[in-house]
């Protein structure tokens, strides 16, 4: 005895499969859109960081030149002339022997 399927059952099952495939398609397509937006944002961030890196590399190459030291001293500190002896502190905090709290303690001891 051969079993046959009613065309209504077949259509019903195909309809359910079609709805499931449609739902999966919509879910995956929205996820794909989100991923593409994230990728675009990351590409923009990467481009910005690469440009910033190039600018920093260019500035780093100029740091040790005499012109940079003179320009930095005149613009940032306003205490240098063209023919003055030129040097630059790489760690200005090292010039101070005491912190503010240590200096206050020292001053209090000297006052006594």
C-alpha positions, 0 to 999 in steps of 0.5 A, spaced: 500 500 500 502 506 497 501 512 502 500 519 498 500 526 501 495 531 500 496 537 497 494 541 502 498 538 507 504 539 502 502 546 501 502 547 509 509 545 510 512 549 504 508 555 507 511 554 514 518 552 511 518 559 507 516 563 513 522 560 517 526 561 511 524 568 511 525 569 519 532 567 518 533 571 512 531 577 516 535 576 522 541 574 518 540 580 514 539 585 520 546 582 523 549 583 517 547 590 516 550 591 524 556 588 522 557 592 516 556 599 520 561 596 525 566 595 520 565 602 517 566 605 524 572 601 525 575 603 518 574 610 520 577 610 527 583 606 523 584 611 518 583 617 524 589 613 528 593 612 522 593 619 520 594 621 528 600 616 528 603 619 521 603 626 525 606 624 531 611 621 527 613 627 523 613 631 530 617 626 533 622 627 527 622 634 528 623 634 536 631 633 536 632 638 531 635 645 533 629 649 530 624 645 534 628 646 540 628 654 539 621 654 536 619 650 542 623 655 547 620 661 544 613 659 543 612 655 550 616 658 555 618 665 552 625 666 554 629 664 549 633 669 544 636 666 537 643 666 539 642 663 546 645 656 548 640 651 547 638 645 551 631 642 552 629 638 558 626 631 556 623 630 563 622 637 567 619 634 573 626 631 574 628 639 576 624 639 582 628 635 588 622 635 592 614 634 591 610 640 594 608 636 601 616 634 602 617 642 600 612 644 605 615 639 611 622 642 609 619 649 610 616 648 616 622 644 619 626 651 617 621 655 620 622 652 627 
